[in-house]
Amino acid sequence: MYVSIGGSGRPSAARKSRLTVRLAVLASTVALSAAGLAVAATPSSAATCNGYVGLTFDDGPTGNTSALLSVLRANNVRATMFNIGQNAQGNQSAARAQVDAGMWVGNHSWNHAHMTSMSQSQMQSDLSQTNSAIQSATGVRPQLFRPPYGETNSTLQSVASSLGLRQVIWDVDSQDWNGASVSQIVSNASRLQDGQVILMHDGIQNTRDAIPQIVANLTSRSLCPGMISPSTGRAVAPDGTPPTTTPPTTAPPTGTPTTPPPTGGCTATATTPNVWGDRYNTSVTVQGASNWTVVVALTAPQRVATTWNGSPSWDNTGYVMTMRSNGSGNTFGFTTMMNGNSWARPQIRSCTTG
């Protein structure tokens, strides 16, 4: 800034005094203005997240993955990429870029075949090969699996579970694969609620163009993009914490599987048929009722990765699972990730009819 004083260039003492005061005031004003700008540039508080949703993109990596990642980063979004095994193997740099950009990666089969028409051994080979390709490209072993076309059955779920994969379908279909316009994709995404997951695809221009509007709509409803929990298959905070979880006041129960006394007309017996280095399967057989409800308790920090042949729900601690019959018979199962606790096994708390 240049100040013209006039005269000989050397002001008198009085004028110098007045000038000093004026410059001091001006400096204060500038400082205050700068402070105001700093405050304006810094949000008064972090974005409020009253819930989380899972943004997912299938069929990558593709030649457009870089463009998708650029849009996601520009909007401060982390998402889950369900990758096809042969694509990850053929484009390892793009797969690695997903992880480097902070995205999560999942298994979407080797070549997007109709997996329910496969034998169990074919399913096992397909998912194992895909896991290996993704891990080789990214350094990350998938914990999530999305079956192609959303087609699944108990055999496929069991195979996925044996590989430590939680099956994830979707709650909202963006219809981007079906030629939906940008506005239609945004409208479909606006139906997302806390914990829900939306299906989108890598490589579609309209999807990329819709992302800023999707994020703006979520922000207006205090919803934030989050990760998909390998335990529940629902969207949670990026650190894996459900937004409404209250820490347990008492430690979850410990011990080995038990068969409780008959309550409400049925009994449930748990066995552990498969144990691996980081996880194990539990099979529960119910006797005495075809319409049953079984309550199972885990030991921290173990977590259930996937379930089959039943409809599960969880208490707010995330360690007590209520499994209800869903017409798939009287035997249900689940895979538990040890998370460093290799000795504990689930406890059956109760079995009731209805």
N, C-alpha and C positions, 0 to 999 in steps of 0.2 A: 504493500500500500504506500502511496506517495502523498505527502502532506506539503502543500505550498504555504510558506509562512509570509513571504513578501519582504520588502525593505532590503536591508543590506545582507539579509541571510542570517544575522545574529540577533535575535529578539531581545528586547529589554527584559529586565528582571521580572517586571509585572506581567508582561506578555508571556514570558517564559513560564511563570507560575500558572497563569491561566491555561496555557497550552498543556502543561503537565497534567493539570486536573482533567482537561478535556480528553487527553490521550489515555489517562487512567480509566475514565468513564467508558471510552470507546473500547479499551482492552477488556474491561469487565463485561461489556455488552457482547463482544465477540466470544468471550469465554462462555458466557451464559448461553449464547446461541449454539455454540459447539456442543455444550452439554445437552441442550435440548435436542439437538440432532442425534446425539449418541443415544439418548433415551428413546427417541422415536425409532431408531434403527434396531433397538433391542426389544423384543417382545417383553411385556410386563411379566408374563409367565409362560411356561411351556404349554404347548397345545394340550388341551384337556382331552383325555381319552376315557370316555365312559364305556368303551367296549372296543373289540378288535374284530376285524374281518380278514379272511384269507384271500388274497389276490393270487390266482394261479394261472400259469401259462403252459399249455401242453405242446408236445410235438417238436420241441427244440432239441439241440441247438440247430439253427438254420442260418442261411446267409443274411438274415435280417436281425439276428440276435443282438448284434452290436447296436443297431438303431433302437431296439426295444430297451436295452439297458440304458442308453443315453436318456430316453424319455423318463424311465423310472428314476434314475439318479437326479434328473432335473426337478422331479417332483418329490424328492426325498422319500421314495417308496422302496420298501423291500418286499419281495414277492417270492413265491415258490414255483420253481421251474420243474415240471414233470417231463423228464427227458427220455427220448427214445434211444435205446442202447446203441443201435447202429449209427445213429446221428452223432452221439457223443464220441464213439470210436472214430468216426470219419472227420470230425471237426473238434478236436480236443482243445484247441485254443479258445474257441467260442464257449465251450463248456467251462473251461477254467475261468474265463472272463465273467461268467455268471457268479461264481463264488467270490471272485475278487471284487465284484461290485456289491457284495453283501447279500446276495440272494441265497435262498435255500434250494437244494436240488432233490428231486424225487425220481422214482422208477416208474416209467410209463411203458414197460415191456420192450422187447428187442426190436420189433418191427410193426407194432400196432396191429397185430393179428386178433382174430376173435378167439380169445383164450379159453372161453368156456367149452369150446369144441375140442380142446387138447386133452391128452391124458395127464395124469398127475405128474408123471416123470417129465413130460414135455413142458408143463408149467414150471416145474422146478428148474429145468435147464434154462428156459427163457429168462426167468427172473434172476437167476444166478449170473447168467452171462451179462445181463443188463447192469446189475449191481457192480460187477467187475469192471465193465467198460466205463461207467460213471466214476467209480473210485479211481481208476487209472488216470482218467482225464482231469479230475478235480481234486483228488486227495481226500474226498469226502465219501463215506459209505452211506447210501440212502437209508432213511428210516421210514419213508413214506412210499406208498404204491398207489397209483391210480390205474385201474384196469381200463384198457382201451374200450371206447364206446360206453363206459360205465357198466359193462357186462361182467357179472361175477356170480359165483356160486360158493357153496361151503368148501368144496375142494380147493378152489383158487384161494379163498381166504385162509385156509389151513396152510397151504404152501407158502403164501406170503408171510404168514405169521411165523412159520418155521425158519424163515430167513431174516426175522427181526423187522419185518415191514408192516406198518399200519396202513390198512386200506383207507383211502380217502376218495369219496365220490364228489358231489357238489350239491349245494343248496340252490344256487342260481345259475342258470345257463345264459351266458351273454348272447348266444346265437351268432357270434362272430363267424363261426364256421359255416353258417347258413346264409351268408351275405348280408347280415344286419348292417344298417347304416350306423354312423357315429352316434346319432341321436338315439337310435334304438338300443345300442350297446349301453349308453349312459343311462337310459331309462330302465333297462333291465338291472343294471348294477345298483340303481337307487332302491331296489327292494332288499338289499343286504341288511341283515340285522346282526347284532352282537353274536360272535361265535361262528357265523356262517362263512361259507366258502363259495367263490364264484369261478366258473369255468371260462377261461379265455385261451387264446392260442398265440404262439410265437409266429411271426411272419405275416401278420395281417395288418395292413396299413390303417384301416378304420379302428382297429383296437388300439394302436399306438396313439392315434389322434384323439381317442376318447379318454385316455388316461388322465389328463389334467382336469377334465370335467368330473370324472369319477372321484378323484381325490378331493375336489372342491365340495362335491356333494357330501362325501363322508365327513369332511371337516365341519360342515354346517350342522351335522348331526352328532358331533363329538365322537365319531368313530375313527379309528386309526388302523392302517394296515398292520397286520401282525403275522406271526408264524403259525404254522399248524402243529398242534401238539401231537407228538408220536404216541402219547398215552390215550388221548381221547379222540383225535381226528378233528378237533374243533380249533378255531382260531383263538389264539391267546397273545399276550404281550410278546414282543420280540425276545425277551429273556426267558420265555416259557412260563410266565406267571399269569394265570387267569386274572382278569381285572377285579373280580369281586371276591377273590380267595381270602379267607381269614386264616392266619396261621393257627394250627391246632393248639389247644391249650394243654393237651395231654399227648404223650407219644402214642402212635398207633400200636396195636397189639402185636406181640411177637409170638413165634412158635411155629409148629408144623401143622399141616392140614389136619383137620379134625372132622369127625362125623358127629354133629351135635345130637342131643336127644330129640326124638320126634317132636316137632312143634307144628301145629296147624295141619297135621295129616300127611306130612312128607319128610323124608330124610335126604340129605345130600352128602355124597362121599367124594372126596377129592384125591386124585393121584397125580404124580408128576412123571409122565412117561418119557419126556425128553428134556435133557439138560445140556446146555452148551456153556462156553466160557463166560458169556455175557448175558445170557437169558435162559429161560426155561418155559416149557409149556405145562399148563395145569388142565386136567380133564375132570369135570365134575359130573357125576351121575346122580340123577334125582329118582327116588322111588316113592310111590304112594300117591302121585298126582301127575296129571298131564298139563295142568295149568298151574304153574308154580312161580314163586319168587324166592330167590336165594341171595343172601347178603354175605359178601366176602370182604375180609379186611386184609390189607397189605401191611408190610413193614417198611418204614422209611429207610433209605430213599428209593426203594424199588417202585417201579411204575409199570402199569399195564400198557403194552404197546398195541395190541390188537385183540379182538374177541371174535368168537363165531358161535352160531347156533343159539343166539339169545339177544335180548335187547338190554344193553347196559345203561345205567345212569350212575352218577357219582355224587357223594356229599361234598361240602365245601372244602374239605381238607384234601380231596383227591386221593385218599387212601382207602376209602370204603366204597365198594362197588355193589350196587343192587342189580342183579341180573334177573330178567323176567323172560318167561317162555315166549317164543315167537312162532310156534308151530313147527319148529325144526326137530322136534323129538325131546327126549329127556336127558340128553347129554350135551353139555356146552363146554367151551374151553376158552382159554386166553393165554397169551404170551406175556411174560413179565420180564422187563429189563432189570438186571440186578443192580446196576448203578453203583457197584462197589460193595454191595452186601450180598454175598454168595450163599449164605447159610439159611436165611429166613425163607419161609414158604407161607403162602396165604392161609388164613384161617377162615373157616366157614362159621359165620355167626348164627345164622338161622335159615330154616327152610319153611315156607308157609305156602298154603294154597291160594290161588287167586292172583 
